[in-house]
């Protein structure tokens, strides 16, 4: 029962990780590989412990060993999650005029070219005519569609 629940949790987490869009693929592959090695080592050493416990007859700590194994696997997956979630800071190229925007004593010079730009005046009737043309063409298309639909 615990093994099935473990498999379901691992399958869900695995699909979530695969569906996750990570822009840095090297970081993603490195994190998955390290976590996979850690999980496989935990499973291997737990199997060795189980064989030793079976051979020696010392079965006092079997339930605790399963709890520790599962905790280590869950902790490694949580660490992987935070490792992949952390983004690196990207250095962007400088944009001309950017210093003026972000400097403390910036004049309003940079934005003056936008403020003083003359506005184009398009009459509202132009937009109403365009909207009417679009709606008219849509209506004719719908009429032809339903005429053909009803005839069949």
N, CA and C of each residue as an Amber inpcrd file, in Angstrom:
protein
   456
   0.8240000  -1.1950000   0.0000000   0.0000000   0.0000000   0.0000000
   0.8700000   1.2620000   0.0000000   1.8780000   1.2680000   0.8970000
   2.7670000   2.4250000   0.9820000   3.5700000   2.5540000  -0.3010000
   3.9410000   1.4150000  -0.8730000   4.7200000   1.4280000  -2.1100000
   3.8970000   2.0200000  -3.2560000   2.6220000   1.6790000  -3.3290000
   1.7480000   2.2200000  -4.3720000   1.5590000   3.7360000  -4.1980000
   1.3620000   4.1700000  -2.9630000   1.2220000   5.6030000  -2.6940000
   2.5010000   6.3280000  -3.0750000   3.6340000   5.7240000  -2.7380000
   4.9350000   6.2920000  -3.1110000   5.0480000   6.4190000  -4.6300000
   4.6550000   5.3840000  -5.3620000   4.7370000   5.4150000  -6.8180000
   3.8140000   6.4790000  -7.4060000   2.6370000   6.6310000  -6.8340000
   1.6990000   7.6420000  -7.3190000   2.2610000   9.0460000  -7.0800000
   2.8130000   9.2720000  -5.8940000   3.3940000  10.5790000  -5.5800000
   4.5640000  10.8770000  -6.5110000   5.4190000   9.8860000  -6.7320000
   6.5650000  10.0770000  -7.6240000   6.0940000  10.3370000  -9.0550000
   5.0610000   9.6520000  -9.5070000   4.5450000   9.8740000 -10.8600000
   3.9630000  11.2770000 -11.0030000   3.2220000  11.7150000  -9.9920000
   2.6410000  13.0620000 -10.0480000   3.7350000  14.1210000 -10.0450000
   4.7020000  13.9740000  -9.1320000   5.7890000  14.9430000  -9.0790000
   6.6210000  14.9250000 -10.3530000   6.8300000  13.7300000 -10.9070000
   7.5990000  13.6240000 -12.1460000   6.9200000  14.3190000 -13.3030000
   5.6180000  14.1530000 -13.4130000   4.9080000  14.8280000 -14.5080000
   4.8760000  16.3360000 -14.2990000   4.7710000  16.7730000 -13.0540000
   4.7940000  18.2150000 -12.7870000   6.1440000  18.8080000 -13.1780000
   7.2170000  18.0950000 -12.8600000   8.5410000  18.5910000 -13.2230000
   8.7310000  18.6160000 -14.7310000   8.2210000  17.6060000 -15.4210000
   8.4000000  17.5610000 -16.8700000   7.5510000  18.6070000 -17.5750000
   6.4040000  18.9430000 -17.0160000   5.5400000  19.9440000 -17.6270000
   6.0190000  21.3600000 -17.3140000   6.9310000  21.4520000 -16.3920000
   7.4190000  22.7320000 -15.9330000   8.3540000  23.3190000 -16.9880000
   8.0850000  24.4970000 -17.4510000   8.9310000  25.1190000 -18.4750000
  10.0760000  25.8450000 -17.7890000  11.2790000  25.2940000 -17.9380000
  12.4600000  25.8900000 -17.3400000  13.3280000  26.4370000 -18.4610000
  13.5840000  27.7510000 -18.4660000  14.3690000  28.3100000 -19.5540000
  15.8190000  27.8560000 -19.5490000  16.3710000  27.5360000 -18.3890000
  17.7670000  27.1150000 -18.3080000  17.8160000  25.5960000 -18.2730000
  17.9700000  24.9610000 -19.4250000  17.8830000  23.5050000 -19.5020000
  19.0710000  22.8190000 -18.8280000  20.2520000  23.4290000 -18.8410000
  21.4070000  22.8070000 -18.1700000  21.1540000  22.7080000 -16.6730000
  20.6080000  23.7610000 -16.1120000  20.3020000  23.7630000 -14.6730000
  19.2340000  22.7090000 -14.3690000  18.2500000  22.5990000 -15.2380000
  17.1800000  21.6210000 -15.0530000  17.7330000  20.1950000 -15.0910000
  18.5330000  19.8920000 -16.1090000  19.0880000  18.5400000 -16.2540000
  20.0240000  18.2180000 -15.0970000  20.8300000  19.1980000 -14.6840000
  21.7560000  18.9830000 -13.5650000  20.9920000  18.6870000 -12.2780000
  19.9440000  19.4460000 -12.0040000  19.1520000  19.2370000 -10.7930000
  18.4530000  17.8930000 -10.7970000  17.8670000  17.5250000 -11.9570000
  17.1900000  16.2310000 -12.0550000  18.1900000  15.0830000 -11.8900000
  19.3620000  15.2130000 -12.5100000  20.3660000  14.1440000 -12.4390000
  20.8640000  13.9560000 -11.0020000  21.1660000  15.0340000 -10.3180000
  21.6570000  14.9290000  -8.9340000  20.5870000  14.3340000  -8.0320000
  19.3460000  14.7670000  -8.2070000  18.2580000  14.2310000  -7.3860000
  18.0250000  12.7540000  -7.6980000  18.0950000  12.3810000  -8.9710000
  17.9030000  10.9740000  -9.3350000  18.9890000  10.1060000  -8.7250000
  20.2330000  10.5740000  -8.7580000  21.3310000   9.8090000  -8.1500000
  21.1150000   9.6840000  -6.6440000  20.7080000  10.7750000  -5.9950000
  20.4750000  10.7330000  -4.5470000  19.3550000   9.7500000  -4.2030000
  18.2640000   9.7850000  -4.9560000  17.1380000   8.8870000  -4.6850000
  17.5450000   7.4370000  -4.9340000  18.2660000   7.1900000  -6.0200000
  18.7090000   5.8190000  -6.2990000  19.6720000   5.3070000  -5.2300000
  20.5600000   6.1630000  -4.7410000  21.4620000   5.7430000  -3.6510000
  20.6820000   5.4290000  -2.3720000  19.6920000   6.2340000  -2.0590000
  18.8700000   5.9760000  -0.8680000  18.1520000   4.6420000  -1.0070000
  17.5950000   4.3870000  -2.1730000  16.8880000   3.1170000  -2.4000000
  17.8600000   1.9410000  -2.3240000  19.0530000   2.1010000  -2.8980000
  20.0470000   1.0250000  -2.8720000  20.4810000   0.7220000  -1.4320000
  20.8460000   1.7750000  -0.6870000  21.3030000   1.5480000   0.6900000
  20.1810000   1.0100000   1.5780000  18.9530000   1.3950000   1.3160000
  17.8470000   0.8490000   2.0940000  17.6520000  -0.6310000   1.7700000
  17.8110000  -0.9900000   0.5110000  17.7340000  -2.4090000   0.1420000
  18.8360000  -3.2270000   0.8040000  20.0460000  -2.6590000   0.8570000
  21.1490000  -3.3440000   1.5450000  20.8440000  -3.5070000   3.0350000
  20.2660000  -2.4700000   3.6370000  19.9040000  -2.5630000   5.0460000
  18.8520000  -3.6430000   5.2630000  17.8870000  -3.7330000   4.3590000
  16.8460000  -4.7550000   4.4950000  17.4400000  -6.1590000   4.3930000
  18.3800000  -6.3430000   3.4560000  19.0350000  -7.6640000   3.3450000
  19.8330000  -7.9960000   4.6100000  20.5360000  -6.9920000   5.1390000
  21.3100000  -7.2090000   6.3580000  20.3810000  -7.5400000   7.5220000
  19.2550000  -6.8110000   7.6170000  18.3170000  -7.0600000   8.7080000
  17.7130000  -8.4500000   8.5860000  17.4760000  -8.9120000   7.3710000
  16.9160000 -10.2450000   7.1660000  17.9240000 -11.3280000   7.5370000
  19.1730000 -11.1230000   7.1450000  20.2070000 -12.1210000   7.4410000
  20.5570000 -12.1660000   8.9280000  20.6200000 -10.9910000   9.5540000
  21.0070000 -10.9560000  10.9630000  19.8290000 -11.2170000  11.8920000
  18.6370000 -11.0570000  11.4060000  17.4680000 -11.2730000  12.2480000
  17.1190000 -10.0600000  13.0900000  17.8180000  -8.9670000  12.9020000
  17.5740000  -7.7400000  13.6630000  16.5530000  -6.8980000  12.8990000
  15.2910000  -7.0870000  13.2290000  14.2200000  -6.3770000  12.5070000
  13.5390000  -5.3310000  13.3850000  14.2510000  -4.7970000  14.3600000
  13.6640000  -3.8320000  15.2880000  13.3750000  -2.4860000  14.6270000
  14.2190000  -2.0810000  13.6810000  14.1350000  -0.7310000  13.1390000
  13.6530000  -0.7030000  11.6850000  12.9240000  -1.7150000  11.2450000
  12.4760000  -1.7480000   9.8510000  11.4910000  -0.6140000   9.5330000
  10.5330000  -0.4000000  10.3980000   9.5430000   0.6480000  10.1210000
  10.1930000   2.0310000  10.1320000  11.1220000   2.2440000  11.0330000
  11.8350000   3.5250000  11.0850000  12.6850000   3.7040000   9.8320000
  13.2590000   2.6110000   9.3130000  14.0860000   2.7220000   8.1140000
  13.2520000   3.1500000   6.9000000  12.0090000   2.6440000   6.8040000
  11.1370000   3.0630000   5.7080000  10.7590000   4.5490000   5.8340000
  10.4830000   4.9690000   7.0630000  10.1340000   6.3720000   7.2920000
  11.3110000   7.2720000   6.9150000  12.5130000   6.8990000   7.3380000
  13.7020000   7.7010000   7.0280000  13.9560000   7.7170000   5.5210000
  13.8090000   6.5700000   4.8790000  14.0260000   6.5070000   3.4280000
  13.0650000   7.4420000   2.7010000  11.7840000   7.3740000   3.0460000
  10.7950000   8.2160000   2.3860000  11.0020000   9.6960000   2.6990000
  11.3990000  10.0090000   3.9260000  11.6850000  11.3950000   4.2700000
  12.8590000  11.9380000   3.4650000  13.9110000  11.1330000   3.3180000
  15.0650000  11.5770000   2.5320000  14.6700000  11.8020000   1.0840000
  13.8470000  10.9340000   0.5290000  13.4030000  11.1090000  -0.8620000
  12.5540000  12.3650000  -0.9990000  11.6290000  12.5740000  -0.0780000
  10.7690000  13.7690000  -0.1370000  11.5940000  15.0400000   0.0280000
  12.5510000  15.0250000   0.9650000  13.4020000  16.2060000   1.1780000
  14.2360000  16.4960000  -0.0650000  14.7530000  15.4580000  -0.7110000
  15.5470000  15.6930000  -1.9220000  14.6740000  16.2630000  -3.0490000
  13.4160000  15.8330000  -3.1460000  12.5090000  16.3950000  -4.1500000
  12.1360000  17.8400000  -3.8330000  11.9690000  18.1570000  -2.5590000
  11.6840000  19.5380000  -2.1660000  12.8820000  20.4350000  -2.4740000
  14.0810000  19.9480000  -2.1820000  15.2930000  20.7110000  -2.4980000
  15.3940000  20.9250000  -4.0010000  15.0870000  19.8950000  -4.7790000
  15.0920000  20.0390000  -6.2360000  14.0820000  21.0870000  -6.6790000
  12.9030000  21.0730000  -6.0930000  11.8780000  22.0480000  -6.4400000
  12.3790000  23.4720000  -6.2200000  12.9600000  23.7440000  -5.0470000
  13.4540000  25.0870000  -4.7630000  14.6810000  25.4290000  -5.6050000
  15.5000000  24.4390000  -5.9130000  16.6650000  24.6670000  -6.7680000
  16.2300000  25.0870000  -8.1650000  15.2090000  24.4280000  -8.6910000
  14.7380000  24.7690000 -10.0330000  13.8960000  26.0420000 -10.0280000
  13.2420000  26.3460000  -8.9290000  12.3890000  27.5270000  -8.8520000
  13.2210000  28.8020000  -8.7740000  14.4010000  28.7320000  -8.1630000
  15.2540000  29.9060000  -8.0140000  15.7790000  30.3260000  -9.3820000
  15.5550000  31.5690000  -9.7310000  16.0100000  32.0480000 -11.0270000
  17.2890000  32.8490000 -10.8590000  18.1240000  32.7570000 -11.8660000
  19.3450000  33.5420000 -11.8610000  19.0300000  34.9290000 -12.3830000
  19.7520000  35.9120000 -11.8620000  19.5540000  37.2640000 -12.3460000
  20.1680000  37.3730000 -13.7300000  19.4140000  37.9680000 -14.6400000
  19.8880000  38.1260000 -16.0030000  20.3920000  39.5460000 -16.1910000
  21.4890000  39.6660000 -16.8960000  22.0300000  40.9870000 -17.2190000
  21.5130000  41.3840000 -18.5900000  20.7800000  42.4640000 -18.6200000
  20.2190000  42.9320000 -19.8730000  21.1210000  43.9990000 -20.4700000
  21.0980000  44.0940000 -21.7760000  21.8910000  45.1000000 -22.4660000
  21.3500000  46.4890000 -22.1600000  22.2610000  47.4550000 -22.1190000
  21.8630000  48.8320000 -21.8460000  21.0860000  49.3950000 -23.0210000
  20.0780000  50.1620000 -22.6970000  19.2580000  50.8230000 -23.7040000
  19.6350000  52.2990000 -23.7080000  19.7070000  52.8720000 -24.9000000
  20.0720000  54.2740000 -25.0080000  19.0350000  55.1320000 -24.2750000
  19.5120000  55.9880000 -23.3930000  18.6250000  56.8600000 -22.6370000
  18.1750000  56.2520000 -21.3210000  18.5980000  55.0210000 -21.0260000
  18.1650000  54.3470000 -19.7980000  18.7020000  55.0460000 -18.5580000
  19.9110000  55.5990000 -18.6540000  20.5070000  56.2790000 -17.5000000
  19.6360000  57.4320000 -17.0460000  19.0320000  58.1060000 -18.0010000
  18.2010000  59.2530000 -17.6670000  16.9470000  58.8250000 -16.9110000
  16.4590000  57.6520000 -17.2170000  15.2340000  57.1890000 -16.5690000
  15.5000000  56.7940000 -15.1270000  16.5930000  56.0660000 -14.8850000
  16.8370000  55.4850000 -13.5700000  17.7170000  56.3330000 -12.6700000
  18.2400000  57.4320000 -13.1410000  19.0890000  58.2580000 -12.2880000
  18.2030000  59.0620000 -11.3310000  18.7700000  59.4120000 -10.1770000
  18.0110000  60.1050000  -9.1350000  17.6010000  61.5080000  -9.5680000
  18.5230000  62.2320000 -10.1910000  18.2170000  63.6070000 -10.5690000
  17.9520000  63.6820000 -12.0670000  17.0040000  62.9020000 -12.4970000
  16.6650000  62.8810000 -13.9190000  15.7570000  64.0490000 -14.2520000
  16.0990000  64.7380000 -15.3120000  15.2190000  65.8050000 -15.7960000
  14.0760000  65.1280000 -16.5260000  13.1580000  65.9140000 -16.9240000
  12.0410000  65.4000000 -17.6800000  12.3580000  65.4030000 -19.1820000
  13.6570000  65.6200000 -19.5220000  14.0550000  65.7360000 -20.9270000
  13.7260000  64.4860000 -21.7300000  13.9350000  63.3430000 -21.1340000
  13.7920000  62.0920000 -21.8850000  12.3570000  61.8990000 -22.3710000
  11.3790000  62.2600000 -21.5570000   9.9860000  62.0230000 -21.9150000
   9.3550000  63.2010000 -22.6480000  10.0940000  64.2910000 -22.7870000
   9.5360000  65.4620000 -23.4730000   9.1750000  65.1520000 -24.9090000
   9.9530000  64.2990000 -25.5640000   9.6450000  63.9840000 -26.9580000
   8.3030000  63.2710000 -27.0850000   7.8780000  62.5790000 -26.0200000
   6.5710000  61.9270000 -26.0530000   5.4620000  62.8970000 -25.6410000
   5.7630000  63.7640000 -24.6760000   4.7640000  64.7150000 -24.2050000
   4.4220000  65.7540000 -25.2640000   5.4360000  66.2190000 -25.9690000
   5.2460000  67.2940000 -26.9270000   4.8680000  66.7940000 -28.3130000
   4.6820000  65.5060000 -28.4570000   4.3300000  64.9520000 -29.7580000
   2.8860000  65.3130000 -30.0760000   2.6500000  65.8250000 -31.2840000
   1.2600000  66.1750000 -31.6150000   0.4030000  64.9090000 -31.7460000
  -0.7900000  64.9980000 -31.2500000  -1.6890000  63.8480000 -31.2920000
  -2.4120000  63.8250000 -32.6270000  -2.5450000  62.6520000 -33.1610000
  -3.2920000  62.5270000 -34.3980000  -4.7670000  62.5060000 -34.0580000
  -5.5300000  63.2260000 -34.8190000  -6.9540000  63.3070000 -34.5360000
  -7.7120000  62.5570000 -35.6140000  -8.2630000  61.4500000 -35.2130000
  -9.0800000  60.6430000 -36.1100000 -10.5150000  60.7930000 -35.6270000
 -11.4060000  61.1680000 -36.5190000 -12.7910000  61.3460000 -36.0730000
 -13.4090000  60.0270000 -35.6150000 -14.2910000  60.1450000 -34.6530000
 -14.9480000  58.9500000 -34.1240000 -15.8130000  58.2760000 -35.1760000
 -16.2800000  59.0350000 -36.0990000 -17.1100000  58.4470000 -37.1430000
 -16.3190000  57.4340000 -37.9800000 -15.0050000  57.6360000 -38.0730000
 -14.1630000  56.6890000 -38.8060000 -14.2420000  55.3050000 -38.1560000
 -14.1220000  55.2710000 -36.8370000 -14.1690000  54.0010000 -36.1260000
 -15.5630000  53.3760000 -36.2100000 -16.5820000  54.2050000 -36.1720000
 -17.9490000  53.6910000 -36.2630000 -18.1880000  53.0760000 -37.6400000
 -17.6760000  53.7240000 -38.6950000 -17.8210000  53.1790000 -40.0460000
 -17.0940000  51.8420000 -40.1700000 -15.8730000  51.7650000 -39.6130000
 -15.1090000  50.5100000 -39.6620000 -15.8460000  49.4110000 -38.9100000
 -16.3590000  49.7250000 -37.7440000 -17.0960000  48.7450000 -36.9550000
 -18.3370000  48.2820000 -37.7140000 -19.0270000  49.1930000 -38.3560000
 -20.2010000  48.8360000 -39.1330000 -19.8330000  47.9150000 -40.2910000
 -18.7130000  48.1810000 -40.9760000 -18.2700000  47.3340000 -42.0800000
 -17.9570000  45.9210000 -41.5870000 -17.2640000  45.8330000 -40.4570000
 -16.8950000  44.5210000 -39.9070000 -18.1470000  43.7410000 -39.5210000
 -19.0700000  44.4020000 -38.8300000 -20.2980000  43.7270000 -38.4090000
 -21.1450000  43.3160000 -39.6070000 -21.1780000  44.1410000 -40.6320000
 -21.9380000  43.8280000 -41.8260000 -21.3660000  42.6020000 -42.5280000
 -20.0440000  42.5520000 -42.6670000 -19.4360000  41.3840000 -43.3180000
 -19.6280000  40.1280000 -42.4720000 -19.5590000  40.2690000 -41.1540000
 -19.7880000  39.1230000 -40.2730000 -21.2270000  38.6280000 -40.4120000
 -22.1680000  39.5510000 -40.4920000 -23.5680000  39.1810000 -40.6240000
 -23.8180000  38.4320000 -41.9310000 -23.2310000  38.8970000 -43.0340000
 -23.4290000  38.2150000 -44.3170000 -22.8130000  36.8210000 -44.2890000
 -21.6710000  36.6880000 -43.6300000 -21.0560000  35.3680000 -43.5210000
 -21.9360000  34.4250000 -42.7080000 -22.4890000  34.9250000 -41.6170000
 -23.3680000  34.0910000 -40.8000000 -24.6270000  33.6990000 -41.5700000
 -25.1780000  34.6350000 -42.3490000 -26.3660000  34.3160000 -43.1450000
 -26.0790000  33.2230000 -44.1620000 -24.9480000  33.3100000 -44.8480000
 -24.6090000  32.2820000 -45.8380000 -24.3560000  30.9480000 -45.1680000
 -23.7440000  30.9670000 -43.9920000 -23.4760000  29.7220000 -43.2760000
 -24.7840000  29.0430000 -42.8820000 -25.6980000  29.8030000 -42.2820000
 -26.9440000  29.2000000 -41.8270000 -27.8620000  28.8340000 -42.9850000
 -27.8090000  29.5890000 -44.0910000 -28.5860000  29.2140000 -45.2800000
 -28.1290000  27.8700000 -45.8010000 -26.8240000  27.6660000 -45.8780000
 -26.2780000  26.3750000 -46.3260000 -26.5640000  25.2800000 -45.3160000
 -26.5470000  25.6020000 -44.0520000 -26.7840000  24.6370000 -42.9890000
 -28.2510000  24.1700000 -43.0070000 -29.1500000  25.1160000 -43.2090000
 -30.5770000  24.7840000 -43.1790000 -31.0130000  24.0320000 -44.4370000
 -30.3420000  24.2800000 -45.5600000 -30.7040000  23.5970000 -46.8080000
 -30.3330000  22.1140000 -46.7450000 -29.2600000  21.7930000 -46.0200000
 -28.8340000  20.3920000 -45.9230000 -29.7140000  19.7200000 -44.9160000
